[in-house]
Amino acid sequence: MLLEIEKVKEKITQLDESEAKSLLMIMYARLDTAINGTGGDEFIKKTIIDLFDIYKRLPDKKELKK
Protein backbone atom coordinates (compact mmCIF):
# COMPACT_ATOMS: atom_id res chain seq x y z
CA MET A 1 0.00 0.00 0.00
CA LEU A 2 2.84 2.38 0.75
CA LEU A 3 4.03 2.09 -2.82
CA GLU A 4 0.57 3.14 -4.06
CA ILE A 5 0.59 6.14 -1.70
CA GLU A 6 4.01 7.17 -3.01
CA LYS A 7 2.79 6.91 -6.62
CA VAL A 8 -0.23 9.10 -5.89
CA LYS A 9 1.91 11.59 -3.97
CA GLU A 10 4.26 11.88 -6.95
CA LYS A 11 1.34 12.46 -9.34
CA ILE A 12 -0.10 15.15 -7.07
CA THR A 13 3.20 17.02 -6.90
CA GLN A 14 3.28 17.04 -10.71
CA LEU A 15 0.03 19.03 -10.88
CA ASP A 16 0.33 22.71 -11.66
CA GLU A 17 -1.65 25.27 -9.66
CA SER A 18 -4.55 25.41 -12.08
CA GLU A 19 -4.90 21.63 -12.20
CA ALA A 20 -4.74 21.36 -8.42
CA LYS A 21 -7.41 24.04 -7.97
CA SER A 22 -9.65 22.34 -10.51
CA LEU A 23 -9.27 19.01 -8.74
CA LEU A 24 -10.13 20.60 -5.40
CA MET A 25 -13.25 22.25 -6.86
CA ILE A 26 -14.43 18.95 -8.34
CA MET A 27 -13.85 17.19 -5.03
CA TYR A 28 -15.67 19.88 -3.07
CA ALA A 29 -18.66 19.80 -5.42
CA ARG A 30 -18.90 16.01 -5.18
CA LEU A 31 -18.62 16.06 -1.38
CA ASP A 32 -21.16 18.86 -1.05
CA THR A 33 -23.64 16.93 -3.17
CA ALA A 34 -23.04 13.73 -1.19
CA ILE A 35 -23.37 15.36 2.22
CA ASN A 36 -26.18 17.83 1.50
CA GLY A 37 -28.09 15.81 -1.09
CA THR A 38 -30.75 13.20 -0.55
CA GLY A 39 -28.80 10.16 -1.77
CA GLY A 40 -28.22 8.74 1.68
CA ASP A 41 -25.38 6.62 2.99
CA GLU A 42 -25.03 4.56 -0.18
CA PHE A 43 -24.46 7.70 -2.28
CA ILE A 44 -21.94 9.01 0.26
CA LYS A 45 -20.06 5.69 0.10
CA LYS A 46 -20.08 5.75 -3.73
CA THR A 47 -18.81 9.34 -3.72
CA ILE A 48 -15.93 8.48 -1.40
CA ILE A 49 -14.93 5.55 -3.61
CA ASP A 50 -15.17 7.75 -6.73
CA LEU A 51 -13.00 10.44 -5.14
CA PHE A 52 -10.44 7.85 -4.08
CA ASP A 53 -10.37 6.55 -7.66
CA ILE A 54 -9.72 10.06 -9.00
CA TYR A 55 -6.33 9.96 -7.29
CA LYS A 56 -5.55 6.55 -8.77
CA ARG A 57 -6.42 7.81 -12.26
CA LEU A 58 -4.27 10.94 -12.15
CA PRO A 59 -1.93 10.83 -15.12
CA ASP A 60 1.80 10.58 -14.55
CA LYS A 61 3.14 13.58 -16.45
CA LYS A 62 6.55 11.96 -16.72
CA GLU A 63 4.96 9.07 -18.62
CA LEU A 64 2.96 11.43 -20.84
CA LYS A 65 6.13 13.20 -21.98
CA LYS A 66 7.64 9.96 -23.32
N, C-alpha and C positions, 0 to 999 in steps of 0.2 A: 504494500500500500504506500509506503514511503516513496517508492520510485514514482508512482502515479502522482503523488502530491508534488514532487520535484518537477515533473513534466509540466503540470498545470502552472506551477509557480513561474517556470521559465516562459511559458506562453503568455502569462499575464504581464510579465515585465517587458515583453516585446510590443505590447500595445502602446500606441501613441496616445496623447491626451484626448483627442477627439474620439478615438475608438473606446477608450476606457469610460469616458462620460456617457457614450451611447449605450454601452453595456450596463452601466449602473442605472440609466433611465429605464431600459427594458426590464431589468430585474425589479426595480421599484414598482413599475406599472403592474407586472405580474403578481408581485406580493400584495400590492394594494387590492387588486381584484380578488385574490384568494382570501384575504383576511376580511375585507369589507363586503364581498359579494355573498350570494346565497347558495354557493356550491357545496357548502358543508365540508366536513373533514376529508372526504374522499378527494374533493377538488384541491384542498390545501396540500394533501399528500402528493397528488399528481403534479402540482405546481413546484413543490420542492424537488421532486425527481427531475422535472424538466429543467429547472434552474441548475441543478447539479450537472446534468448532461450538457448544458451550455458550456461549462468549463472544459469538459472532456472534448468537445467539438471545436474548441478554439484552434485556429490554424497555427502551425508552427511557421513563422515567417522565414526562418532559416531554410526550411524545406521548400517553401514557395519560391525562394530565390534561385534554387538549383535548376 
